[in-house]
Amino acid sequence: MEHIAIIGNGIAGITAARHIRKQSDFRISIISAEAEHFFSRTALMYVYMGHMRWRDIEPYEAQFWQKNRLDLVQGYVEKIIPEENTLFFSDGRHMTYDRLILATGSRTKFFGWEGMELPQVTGLVTKQDLERLGRLAPDNIHCPRAVIVGGGLIGVELAEMLRTRDIAVTFLVREKGFWNNVLPEGESMMISRHIEAHGVELRHETGLGKILSDEKGNVRAVQTTEGEEIPCNLVGITTGVTPNIGFLKGNGIETDRGILVNRMLETSAPGIYAIGDCAQQREAWGNRPTVEAVWYTGRMMGEVVARTICGIPTAYQPGNWFNSAKFFDIEYQTYGWVFPDIKRRSREAHFHWRHKNDHQCVTVAYDEEDGTFLGINTFGIRMRHPVLDSWLTGGKSVDFVMEHLHEAGFDPEFTSANFQDIRRAYRSELKSTTT
């Protein structure tokens, strides 16, 4: 019986295993050093906040794995010899396979700041990170103050988590607006105001210089690049993630930032595939980054590689870009492409609308020459994915989208009057630019 080994039990690896089992009788081994069972990584924050228990974020019951003949193997793989179809564990064990799927995910991107080795410095990517955070910041008595470095989605999650325990938070963000390397200025500044409204001290255009310790070797403060000292008991590093591929060094599998794969998700080594956060496309899909640390693309890659392994060769075709996130209590959705700085992009124009409550806004990107709809960002407004996806695929005009935008909405709290207000604002702006 052919043996499929999968390193990594995140959404990409588990999706691959499930779909291989649906289509074959292969022996399947799922290897992980992080956790015994697959869990919902996006729900980690809710365990710390007390909304869920650890077992609540495991989507499958314990008997699921045995019922579906999925062998769970705990251990850290430190070496692979592709020519021998063998992988080696750090504890001396080894395993042979017929085909191998690398789904090792990502890890916190640490930079070489002084003081990074101190025990109160942590990221927020893995189960172990969350367990460490629970020990370091159980309440505001043991951890009165924290500093978060890096203004991305993980950073705002960590800020929300710490604030639920009344821990004072200072947030260092190098940019002039939150996440403004991704969001247009109107959205970025709105999110900055929203974060501050939740009691977070947000320091724009401020970088980390070094982390300072006390006489016992514990964190006592950070020093900014401007030389200011900010007292704290915890430092959260949320400066992004990077593919978790360190163990592949010298294994003969081609890597760059991630594990290089072709459209079939094949690596340079025959019979070895890479999917999810650790995979890097040799050729970019349009405007998509070659490494996509996104939940839904990991799931999609898992389904694609399963079909190929089961005898139905299938290329990875991700379609239109979309993503979603949450900034405290403001939900964010993006479909297509809305770039932050249109001055650097020829032909792209934006229409931006913001509700007077400063919690809801829409930015629509379009080609200013032919009027083609390019993408949309929404904050605090839930939209229907199939509708927007069909408009992008069909090349609808921005005029069509703005007149029919209500058809994509499904949030009952965002009324037809709100959509009418958006249309009026768009028509007014259109009129002002054509007169």
C-alpha positions as a LaTeX table, in Angstrom:
\begin{tabular}{lrrr}
\hline
Residue & $x$ (\AA) & $y$ (\AA) & $z$ (\AA) \\
\hline
Met1 & 0.00 & 0.00 & 0.00 \\
Glu2 & 1.39 & 3.41 & $-0.98$ \\
His3 & 2.40 & 5.54 & 1.99 \\
Ile4 & 1.73 & 9.32 & 1.93 \\
Ala5 & 3.54 & 11.28 & 4.65 \\
Ile6 & 2.40 & 14.82 & 5.47 \\
Ile7 & 4.58 & 17.09 & 7.62 \\
Gly8 & 2.30 & 19.65 & 9.24 \\
Asn9 & $-1.20$ & 19.36 & 10.66 \\
Gly10 & $-2.53$ & 22.83 & 9.87 \\
Ile11 & $-5.34$ & 23.61 & 7.47 \\
Ala12 & $-3.26$ & 22.77 & 4.36 \\
Gly13 & $-1.95$ & 19.43 & 5.59 \\
Ile14 & $-5.23$ & 18.24 & 7.10 \\
Thr15 & $-7.21$ & 19.25 & 4.01 \\
Ala16 & $-4.78$ & 17.26 & 1.86 \\
Ala17 & $-5.14$ & 14.23 & 4.16 \\
Arg18 & $-8.95$ & 14.38 & 4.20 \\
His19 & $-9.23$ & 14.63 & 0.42 \\
Ile20 & $-6.65$ & 11.91 & $-0.21$ \\
Arg21 & $-8.65$ & 9.62 & 2.08 \\
Lys22 & $-11.88$ & 10.43 & 0.23 \\
Gln23 & $-10.29$ & 9.40 & $-3.07$ \\
Ser24 & $-7.93$ & 6.57 & $-2.12$ \\
Asp25 & $-7.01$ & 3.75 & 0.23 \\
Phe26 & $-3.43$ & 4.98 & 0.72 \\
Arg27 & $-1.74$ & 4.81 & 4.08 \\
Ile28 & $-1.56$ & 8.39 & 5.42 \\
Ser29 & 0.71 & 9.67 & 8.21 \\
Ile30 & 0.33 & 13.23 & 9.56 \\
Ile31 & 3.39 & 14.48 & 11.41 \\
Ser32 & 3.47 & 17.46 & 13.76 \\
Ala33 & 5.72 & 18.69 & 16.56 \\
Glu34 & 3.32 & 21.49 & 17.51 \\
Ala35 & 0.13 & 19.75 & 18.57 \\
Glu36 & $-1.31$ & 16.24 & 18.70 \\
His37 & $-4.48$ & 17.25 & 16.88 \\
Phe38 & $-5.41$ & 19.76 & 14.21 \\
Phe39 & $-6.86$ & 22.95 & 15.65 \\
Ser40 & $-8.29$ & 26.16 & 14.27 \\
Arg41 & $-5.32$ & 28.53 & 14.34 \\
Thr42 & $-7.51$ & 31.59 & 13.77 \\
Ala43 & $-9.31$ & 30.79 & 17.05 \\
Leu44 & $-6.19$ & 30.78 & 19.23 \\
Met45 & $-6.94$ & 34.27 & 20.49 \\
Tyr46 & $-10.33$ & 33.21 & 21.82 \\
Val47 & $-8.75$ & 30.59 & 24.09 \\
Tyr48 & $-6.65$ & 33.29 & 25.77 \\
Met49 & $-9.66$ & 35.60 & 25.99 \\
Gly50 & $-11.70$ & 32.88 & 27.73 \\
His51 & $-14.34$ & 32.58 & 25.02 \\
Met52 & $-13.31$ & 29.02 & 24.06 \\
Arg53 & $-11.47$ & 26.07 & 25.57 \\
Trp54 & $-8.64$ & 24.22 & 23.83 \\
Arg55 & $-10.93$ & 21.33 & 22.93 \\
Asp56 & $-13.41$ & 23.80 & 21.42 \\
Ile57 & $-10.95$ & 24.79 & 18.70 \\
Glu58 & $-10.39$ & 21.19 & 17.54 \\
Pro59 & $-12.86$ & 20.81 & 14.64 \\
Tyr60 & $-12.83$ & 17.01 & 14.71 \\
Glu61 & $-13.67$ & 14.58 & 17.50 \\
Ala62 & $-10.99$ & 12.21 & 18.77 \\
Gln63 & $-12.40$ & 9.19 & 16.91 \\
Phe64 & $-12.29$ & 11.02 & 13.57 \\
Trp65 & $-8.62$ & 10.15 & 12.99 \\
Gln66 & $-8.95$ & 6.41 & 13.64 \\
Lys67 & $-12.24$ & 6.20 & 11.75 \\
Asn68 & $-10.60$ & 7.74 & 8.67 \\
Arg69 & $-7.36$ & 5.78 & 9.13 \\
Leu70 & $-5.20$ & 8.87 & 9.54 \\
Asp71 & $-2.12$ & 8.08 & 11.59 \\
Leu72 & $-1.08$ & 10.99 & 13.83 \\
Val73 & 2.65 & 11.09 & 14.55 \\
Gln74 & 4.14 & 13.57 & 17.01 \\
Gly75 & 7.74 & 14.56 & 16.44 \\
Tyr76 & 10.06 & 17.10 & 14.89 \\
Val77 & 11.48 & 16.23 & 11.47 \\
Glu78 & 15.03 & 17.53 & 11.29 \\
Lys79 & 16.23 & 15.98 & 8.05 \\
Ile80 & 14.89 & 14.57 & 4.78 \\
Ile81 & 16.85 & 12.45 & 2.30 \\
Pro82 & 14.74 & 12.61 & $-0.88$ \\
Glu83 & 16.86 & 10.04 & $-2.72$ \\
Glu84 & 16.03 & 7.46 & $-0.05$ \\
Asn85 & 12.41 & 8.57 & 0.54 \\
Thr86 & 13.26 & 8.83 & 4.22 \\
Leu87 & 12.75 & 11.46 & 6.89 \\
Phe88 & 14.50 & 11.58 & 10.25 \\
Phe89 & 13.16 & 12.80 & 13.58 \\
Ser90 & 15.11 & 14.71 & 16.20 \\
Asp91 & 14.63 & 11.84 & 18.69 \\
Gly92 & 16.39 & 9.32 & 16.41 \\
Arg93 & 13.33 & 7.77 & 14.73 \\
His94 & 12.99 & 7.62 & 10.98 \\
Met95 & 10.13 & 7.03 & 8.54 \\
Thr96 & 10.03 & 5.98 & 4.92 \\
Tyr97 & 7.39 & 7.22 & 2.50 \\
Asp98 & 6.36 & 6.89 & $-1.11$ \\
Arg99 & 5.27 & 10.48 & $-1.52$ \\
Leu100 & 5.71 & 13.42 & 0.82 \\
Ile101 & 3.71 & 16.62 & 1.36 \\
Leu102 & 5.41 & 19.52 & 3.13 \\
Ala103 & 2.82 & 21.66 & 4.92 \\
Thr104 & 5.02 & 23.12 & 7.64 \\
Gly105 & 3.33 & 26.53 & 7.80 \\
Ser106 & 5.06 & 29.66 & 8.98 \\
Arg107 & 6.76 & 31.10 & 12.05 \\
Thr108 & 7.22 & 34.56 & 13.50 \\
Lys109 & 9.63 & 36.70 & 11.52 \\
Phe110 & 12.16 & 37.77 & 14.14 \\
Phe111 & 14.76 & 40.42 & 13.47 \\
Gly112 & 18.10 & 40.78 & 15.18 \\
Trp113 & 17.17 & 43.22 & 17.90 \\
Glu114 & 19.23 & 43.21 & 21.06 \\
Gly115 & 17.32 & 41.52 & 23.88 \\
Met116 & 15.32 & 39.13 & 21.70 \\
Glu117 & 16.53 & 36.20 & 23.81 \\
Leu118 & 14.84 & 37.48 & 26.98 \\
Pro119 & 12.14 & 35.13 & 28.35 \\
Gln120 & 9.33 & 37.72 & 28.18 \\
Val121 & 9.66 & 38.18 & 24.38 \\
Thr122 & 7.17 & 36.17 & 22.31 \\
Gly123 & 5.47 & 35.87 & 18.96 \\
Leu124 & 1.88 & 34.74 & 18.39 \\
Val125 & 1.76 & 32.06 & 15.70 \\
Thr126 & 1.94 & 28.63 & 17.33 \\
Lys127 & 0.16 & 26.76 & 20.10 \\
Gln128 & 3.36 & 27.06 & 22.12 \\
Asp129 & 3.32 & 30.84 & 21.63 \\
Leu130 & $-0.14$ & 31.03 & 23.12 \\
Glu131 & 0.77 & 28.80 & 26.03 \\
Arg132 & 3.80 & 31.00 & 26.69 \\
Leu133 & 1.64 & 34.11 & 26.57 \\
Gly134 & $-0.74$ & 32.59 & 29.09 \\
Arg135 & 2.15 & 32.07 & 31.50 \\
Leu136 & 3.75 & 35.47 & 30.93 \\
Ala137 & 0.57 & 37.57 & 30.95 \\
Pro138 & $-2.09$ & 35.82 & 33.03 \\
Asp139 & $-3.43$ & 39.15 & 34.33 \\
Asn140 & $-2.53$ & 42.81 & 34.83 \\
Ile141 & $-0.95$ & 42.11 & 38.23 \\
His142 & 1.76 & 39.80 & 36.87 \\
Cys143 & 2.02 & 41.77 & 33.62 \\
Pro144 & 0.91 & 45.42 & 34.02 \\
Arg145 & 2.35 & 46.66 & 30.70 \\
Ala146 & 3.14 & 45.20 & 27.29 \\
Val147 & 4.71 & 46.56 & 24.12 \\
Ile148 & 3.74 & 45.15 & 20.72 \\
Val149 & 6.12 & 45.62 & 17.79 \\
Gly150 & 4.78 & 45.50 & 14.24 \\
Gly151 & 1.48 & 46.69 & 12.82 \\
Gly152 & $-0.17$ & 43.74 & 11.10 \\
Leu153 & $-3.14$ & 41.47 & 11.71 \\
Ile154 & $-1.38$ & 39.38 & 14.36 \\
Gly155 & $-0.42$ & 42.56 & 16.20 \\
Val156 & $-3.98$ & 43.82 & 16.46 \\
Glu157 & $-5.11$ & 40.37 & 17.62 \\
Leu158 & $-2.51$ & 40.42 & 20.38 \\
Ala159 & $-3.54$ & 43.94 & 21.39 \\
Glu160 & $-7.17$ & 42.87 & 21.69 \\
Met161 & $-6.20$ & 39.80 & 23.71 \\
Leu162 & $-4.11$ & 41.73 & 26.21 \\
Arg163 & $-6.71$ & 44.47 & 26.63 \\
Thr164 & $-9.30$ & 41.86 & 27.69 \\
Arg165 & $-7.11$ & 41.30 & 30.75 \\
Asp166 & $-6.72$ & 45.05 & 31.37 \\
Ile167 & $-3.03$ & 44.97 & 30.46 \\
Ala168 & $-1.77$ & 48.36 & 29.29 \\
Val169 & $-0.57$ & 48.13 & 25.69 \\
Thr170 & 1.79 & 50.34 & 23.71 \\
Phe171 & 1.83 & 49.49 & 20.00 \\
Leu172 & 4.90 & 50.46 & 17.91 \\
Val173 & 4.04 & 50.89 & 14.22 \\
Arg174 & 6.66 & 52.16 & 11.78 \\
Glu175 & 4.09 & 53.52 & 9.33 \\
Lys176 & 2.06 & 56.71 & 9.67 \\
Gly177 & $-1.19$ & 54.71 & 9.65 \\
Phe178 & $-2.03$ & 51.19 & 10.75 \\
Trp179 & $-1.20$ & 48.59 & 8.08 \\
Asn180 & $-0.89$ & 51.29 & 5.45 \\
Asn181 & 1.40 & 49.14 & 3.34 \\
Val182 & $-1.81$ & 47.19 & 2.60 \\
Leu183 & $-4.69$ & 49.62 & 3.24 \\
Pro184 & $-5.38$ & 52.95 & 1.51 \\
Glu185 & $-4.93$ & 55.96 & 3.77 \\
Gly186 & $-8.61$ & 56.54 & 4.61 \\
Glu187 & $-9.00$ & 52.97 & 5.88 \\
Ser188 & $-5.63$ & 52.89 & 7.60 \\
Met189 & $-6.29$ & 56.01 & 9.63 \\
Met190 & $-9.81$ & 54.85 & 10.54 \\
Ile191 & $-8.37$ & 51.60 & 11.93 \\
Ser192 & $-5.72$ & 53.56 & 13.83 \\
Arg193 & $-8.46$ & 55.60 & 15.50 \\
His194 & $-10.41$ & 52.44 & 16.27 \\
Ile195 & $-7.43$ & 50.74 & 17.91 \\
Glu196 & $-6.79$ & 53.82 & 20.06 \\
Ala197 & $-10.45$ & 53.91 & 21.06 \\
His198 & $-9.91$ & 50.51 & 22.71 \\
Gly199 & $-7.34$ & 51.90 & 25.11 \\
Val200 & $-4.21$ & 51.07 & 23.12 \\
Glu201 & $-1.40$ & 53.61 & 22.98 \\
Leu202 & $-0.58$ & 53.54 & 19.28 \\
Arg203 & 2.82 & 55.00 & 18.35 \\
His204 & 2.97 & 55.70 & 14.63 \\
Glu205 & 6.30 & 56.10 & 12.83 \\
Thr206 & 8.09 & 54.50 & 15.76 \\
Gly207 & 10.47 & 51.56 & 15.53 \\
Leu208 & 12.09 & 49.24 & 18.03 \\
Gly209 & 15.72 & 49.92 & 18.85 \\
Lys210 & 16.39 & 47.24 & 21.46 \\
Ile211 & 14.82 & 45.37 & 24.37 \\
Leu212 & 16.19 & 46.16 & 27.83 \\
Ser213 & 16.53 & 43.81 & 30.79 \\
Asp214 & 16.71 & 44.26 & 34.54 \\
Glu215 & 19.36 & 42.81 & 36.85 \\
Lys216 & 17.50 & 39.47 & 36.94 \\
Gly217 & 17.49 & 39.08 & 33.17 \\
Asn218 & 13.82 & 39.92 & 32.68 \\
Val219 & 12.31 & 42.47 & 30.31 \\
Arg220 & 12.02 & 45.89 & 31.93 \\
Ala221 & 11.54 & 48.20 & 28.89 \\
Val222 & 12.05 & 48.73 & 25.19 \\
Gln223 & 14.07 & 51.49 & 23.66 \\
Thr224 & 12.71 & 53.00 & 20.47 \\
Thr225 & 14.85 & 53.97 & 17.50 \\
Glu226 & 14.55 & 57.55 & 18.77 \\
Gly227 & 16.07 & 56.55 & 22.12 \\
Glu228 & 12.92 & 56.74 & 24.25 \\
Glu229 & 12.48 & 54.07 & 26.92 \\
Ile230 & 9.00 & 52.55 & 27.35 \\
Pro231 & 8.63 & 50.41 & 30.50 \\
Cys232 & 7.02 & 47.01 & 30.00 \\
Asn233 & 6.88 & 43.44 & 31.29 \\
Leu234 & 6.19 & 41.73 & 27.95 \\
Val235 & 7.24 & 42.32 & 24.34 \\
Gly236 & 5.10 & 40.86 & 21.56 \\
Ile237 & 6.86 & 40.55 & 18.20 \\
Thr238 & 4.27 & 40.70 & 15.42 \\
Thr239 & 6.45 & 41.82 & 12.52 \\
Gly240 & 5.02 & 39.26 & 10.14 \\
Val241 & 5.63 & 35.60 & 9.43 \\
Thr242 & 8.07 & 33.66 & 7.30 \\
Pro243 & 7.87 & 30.12 & 5.87 \\
Asn244 & 8.93 & 27.46 & 8.38 \\
Ile245 & 11.61 & 25.78 & 6.28 \\
Gly246 & 14.79 & 25.93 & 8.38 \\
Phe247 & 14.95 & 22.15 & 8.72 \\
Leu248 & 15.28 & 21.76 & 4.93 \\
Lys249 & 18.72 & 23.36 & 4.74 \\
Gly250 & 21.05 & 20.99 & 2.90 \\
Asn251 & 18.25 & 18.51 & 2.09 \\
Gly252 & 18.46 & 19.05 & $-1.66$ \\
Ile253 & 15.02 & 20.64 & $-2.00$ \\
Glu254 & 15.13 & 24.04 & $-3.68$ \\
Thr255 & 14.06 & 26.96 & $-1.49$ \\
Asp256 & 14.02 & 30.73 & $-1.65$ \\
Arg257 & 11.84 & 32.54 & 0.88 \\
Gly258 & 9.70 & 29.41 & 0.84 \\
Ile259 & 9.81 & 25.95 & $-0.75$ \\
Leu260 & 9.79 & 26.53 & $-4.50$ \\
Val261 & 6.92 & 24.81 & $-6.31$ \\
Asn262 & 5.44 & 24.77 & $-9.79$ \\
Arg263 & 1.76 & 25.06 & $-10.65$ \\
Met264 & 1.26 & 21.41 & $-9.69$ \\
Leu265 & 2.72 & 22.24 & $-6.25$ \\
Glu266 & 5.69 & 19.95 & $-6.96$ \\
Thr267 & 9.06 & 20.75 & $-5.43$ \\
Ser268 & 12.42 & 20.18 & $-7.13$ \\
Ala269 & 12.53 & 16.69 & $-5.57$ \\
Pro270 & 10.42 & 14.02 & $-7.32$ \\
Gly271 & 7.44 & 12.85 & $-5.28$ \\
Ile272 & 7.63 & 15.75 & $-2.83$ \\
Tyr273 & 5.02 & 18.54 & $-2.77$ \\
Ala274 & 4.71 & 21.74 & $-0.74$ \\
Ile275 & 1.47 & 23.51 & 0.18 \\
Gly276 & 0.22 & 26.32 & 2.39 \\
Asp277 & 2.29 & 29.02 & 4.06 \\
Cys278 & 5.61 & 27.27 & 3.40 \\
Ala279 & 5.15 & 27.03 & $-0.38$ \\
Gln280 & 6.48 & 29.64 & $-2.81$ \\
Gln281 & 5.23 & 29.76 & $-6.39$ \\
Arg282 & 8.08 & 29.92 & $-8.91$ \\
Glu283 & 5.89 & 32.23 & $-10.99$ \\
Ala284 & 3.48 & 34.66 & $-9.38$ \\
Trp285 & $-0.25$ & 34.43 & $-10.09$ \\
Gly286 & $-0.97$ & 37.95 & $-11.37$ \\
Asn287 & $-0.73$ & 40.39 & $-8.45$ \\
Arg288 & $-0.67$ & 37.65 & $-5.83$ \\
Pro289 & 2.46 & 37.30 & $-3.69$ \\
Thr290 & 4.46 & 34.17 & $-4.43$ \\
Val291 & 4.12 & 33.15 & $-0.75$ \\
Glu292 & 0.53 & 33.32 & 0.53 \\
Ala293 & 0.12 & 32.92 & 4.29 \\
Val294 & $-3.67$ & 32.81 & 4.02 \\
Trp295 & $-6.06$ & 30.22 & 5.45 \\
Tyr296 & $-8.21$ & 29.70 & 2.37 \\
Thr297 & $-5.29$ & 29.31 & $-0.05$ \\
Gly298 & $-3.80$ & 26.66 & 2.24 \\
Arg299 & $-7.08$ & 24.78 & 2.13 \\
Met300 & $-7.26$ & 25.17 & $-1.64$ \\
Met301 & $-3.71$ & 23.85 & $-2.11$ \\
Gly302 & $-4.56$ & 20.85 & 0.06 \\
Glu303 & $-7.49$ & 19.94 & $-2.19$ \\
Val304 & $-5.41$ & 20.44 & $-5.35$ \\
Val305 & $-2.46$ & 18.30 & $-4.26$ \\
Ala306 & $-4.83$ & 15.54 & $-3.10$ \\
Arg307 & $-6.33$ & 15.27 & $-6.58$ \\
Thr308 & $-2.88$ & 15.06 & $-8.16$ \\
Ile309 & $-1.68$ & 12.38 & $-5.73$ \\
Cys310 & $-4.86$ & 10.40 & $-6.37$ \\
Gly311 & $-4.29$ & 10.29 & $-10.13$ \\
Ile312 & $-6.07$ & 13.43 & $-11.30$ \\
Pro313 & $-3.25$ & 15.90 & $-12.08$ \\
Thr314 & $-4.55$ & 19.35 & $-11.15$ \\
Ala315 & $-2.86$ & 22.74 & $-11.35$ \\
Tyr316 & $-3.26$ & 25.29 & $-8.58$ \\
Gln317 & $-5.54$ & 28.07 & $-9.83$ \\
Pro318 & $-6.49$ & 30.35 & $-6.93$ \\
Gly319 & $-8.83$ & 32.66 & $-8.84$ \\
Asn320 & $-9.70$ & 36.14 & $-7.61$ \\
Trp321 & $-7.97$ & 37.35 & $-4.49$ \\
Phe322 & $-10.02$ & 37.68 & $-1.33$ \\
Asn323 & $-9.34$ & 37.79 & 2.37 \\
Ser324 & $-10.99$ & 38.73 & 5.65 \\
Ala325 & $-9.88$ & 39.76 & 9.12 \\
Lys326 & $-11.04$ & 41.58 & 12.22 \\
Phe327 & $-9.75$ & 44.74 & 13.91 \\
Phe328 & $-11.22$ & 44.51 & 17.41 \\
Asp329 & $-14.94$ & 44.71 & 16.53 \\
Ile330 & $-14.62$ & 45.92 & 12.92 \\
Glu331 & $-14.75$ & 43.15 & 10.32 \\
Tyr332 & $-12.70$ & 43.56 & 7.14 \\
Gln333 & $-13.20$ & 41.97 & 3.74 \\
Thr334 & $-11.28$ & 42.48 & 0.52 \\
Tyr335 & $-12.01$ & 41.17 & $-2.98$ \\
Gly336 & $-9.83$ & 41.72 & $-6.03$ \\
Trp337 & $-7.10$ & 44.32 & $-5.69$ \\
Val338 & $-7.23$ & 47.63 & $-3.85$ \\
Phe339 & $-3.68$ & 48.92 & $-3.60$ \\
Pro340 & $-2.70$ & 51.40 & $-0.89$ \\
Asp341 & $-0.86$ & 53.93 & $-3.04$ \\
Ile342 & $-2.56$ & 54.62 & $-6.36$ \\
Lys343 & 0.00 & 57.32 & $-7.19$ \\
Arg344 & 2.42 & 54.51 & $-7.98$ \\
Arg345 & $-0.02$ & 52.64 & $-10.21$ \\
Ser346 & $-1.08$ & 53.92 & $-13.59$ \\
Arg347 & $-4.80$ & 53.94 & $-14.41$ \\
Glu348 & $-6.00$ & 52.86 & $-10.96$ \\
Ala349 & $-8.49$ & 55.13 & $-9.20$ \\
His350 & $-10.36$ & 54.80 & $-5.90$ \\
Phe351 & $-13.77$ & 55.78 & $-4.62$ \\
His352 & $-13.86$ & 55.95 & $-0.82$ \\
Trp353 & $-16.93$ & 56.26 & 1.41 \\
Arg354 & $-16.96$ & 56.36 & 5.20 \\
His355 & $-19.96$ & 56.27 & 7.50 \\
Lys356 & $-20.27$ & 59.10 & 10.00 \\
Asn357 & $-19.93$ & 56.55 & 12.83 \\
Asp358 & $-16.27$ & 56.08 & 11.74 \\
His359 & $-16.65$ & 52.29 & 11.99 \\
Gln360 & $-17.79$ & 51.48 & 8.46 \\
Cys361 & $-16.25$ & 52.30 & 5.12 \\
Val362 & $-15.91$ & 51.13 & 1.53 \\
Thr363 & $-13.09$ & 51.62 & $-0.95$ \\
Val364 & $-13.66$ & 50.62 & $-4.57$ \\
Ala365 & $-10.76$ & 50.38 & $-7.02$ \\
Tyr366 & $-11.31$ & 50.73 & $-10.76$ \\
Asp367 & $-9.50$ & 51.40 & $-14.02$ \\
Glu368 & $-9.95$ & 55.11 & $-14.60$ \\
Glu369 & $-9.58$ & 54.72 & $-18.38$ \\
Asp370 & $-12.08$ & 51.95 & $-19.16$ \\
Gly371 & $-14.01$ & 51.89 & $-15.86$ \\
Thr372 & $-13.39$ & 48.18 & $-15.11$ \\
Phe373 & $-14.06$ & 47.15 & $-11.51$ \\
Leu374 & $-10.74$ & 46.01 & $-9.95$ \\
Gly375 & $-11.52$ & 45.38 & $-6.31$ \\
Ile376 & $-13.27$ & 46.43 & $-3.11$ \\
Asn377 & $-12.41$ & 46.75 & 0.59 \\
Thr378 & $-15.21$ & 46.85 & 3.14 \\
Phe379 & $-15.01$ & 47.56 & 6.86 \\
Gly380 & $-17.93$ & 46.82 & 9.14 \\
Ile381 & $-20.05$ & 45.72 & 6.16 \\
Arg382 & $-20.49$ & 42.03 & 5.34 \\
Met383 & $-20.61$ & 41.17 & 1.66 \\
Arg384 & $-21.48$ & 38.07 & $-0.37$ \\
His385 & $-18.38$ & 36.42 & $-1.78$ \\
Pro386 & $-20.03$ & 34.72 & $-4.82$ \\
Val387 & $-21.55$ & 38.00 & $-6.02$ \\
Leu388 & $-18.32$ & 40.01 & $-5.86$ \\
Asp389 & $-16.32$ & 37.11 & $-7.29$ \\
Ser390 & $-18.67$ & 36.91 & $-10.29$ \\
Trp391 & $-18.39$ & 40.66 & $-10.90$ \\
Leu392 & $-14.59$ & 40.47 & $-10.90$ \\
Thr393 & $-14.53$ & 37.42 & $-13.17$ \\
Gly394 & $-17.09$ & 39.00 & $-15.50$ \\
Gly395 & $-15.16$ & 42.27 & $-15.80$ \\
Lys396 & $-18.09$ & 44.40 & $-14.66$ \\
Ser397 & $-17.78$ & 48.16 & $-14.76$ \\
Val398 & $-17.46$ & 50.24 & $-11.62$ \\
Asp399 & $-20.72$ & 51.98 & $-12.55$ \\
Phe400 & $-22.51$ & 48.62 & $-12.60$ \\
Val401 & $-20.98$ & 47.61 & $-9.27$ \\
Met402 & $-21.93$ & 50.84 & $-7.55$ \\
Glu403 & $-25.52$ & 50.65 & $-8.80$ \\
His404 & $-25.86$ & 47.01 & $-7.72$ \\
Leu405 & $-23.70$ & 47.02 & $-4.60$ \\
His406 & $-26.70$ & 46.32 & $-2.37$ \\
Glu407 & $-27.06$ & 42.93 & $-4.08$ \\
Ala408 & $-23.73$ & 41.87 & $-2.58$ \\
Gly409 & $-24.63$ & 42.93 & 0.95 \\
Phe410 & $-26.04$ & 40.52 & 3.51 \\
Asp411 & $-25.56$ & 42.39 & 6.77 \\
Pro412 & $-29.07$ & 43.24 & 8.06 \\
Glu413 & $-27.63$ & 46.07 & 10.15 \\
Phe414 & $-26.31$ & 47.78 & 7.04 \\
Thr415 & $-29.58$ & 49.00 & 5.54 \\
Ser416 & $-30.66$ & 49.94 & 2.04 \\
Ala417 & $-30.43$ & 53.57 & 3.13 \\
Asn418 & $-26.70$ & 53.10 & 3.69 \\
Phe419 & $-26.25$ & 51.68 & 0.19 \\
Gln420 & $-28.25$ & 54.60 & $-1.20$ \\
Asp421 & $-25.89$ & 56.96 & 0.61 \\
Ile422 & $-22.90$ & 55.20 & $-0.99$ \\
Arg423 & $-24.47$ & 55.50 & $-4.45$ \\
Arg424 & $-25.22$ & 59.20 & $-3.96$ \\
Ala425 & $-21.66$ & 59.85 & $-2.84$ \\
Tyr426 & $-20.29$ & 57.95 & $-5.84$ \\
Arg427 & $-22.52$ & 59.80 & $-8.31$ \\
Ser428 & $-21.57$ & 63.12 & $-6.73$ \\
Glu429 & $-17.86$ & 62.32 & $-6.99$ \\
Leu430 & $-18.28$ & 61.08 & $-10.56$ \\
Lys431 & $-20.11$ & 64.26 & $-11.51$ \\
Ser432 & $-17.43$ & 66.47 & $-9.94$ \\
Thr433 & $-14.67$ & 64.72 & $-11.92$ \\
Thr434 & $-16.46$ & 65.02 & $-15.27$ \\
Thr435 & $-17.41$ & 68.69 & $-15.07$ \\
\hline
\end{tabular}
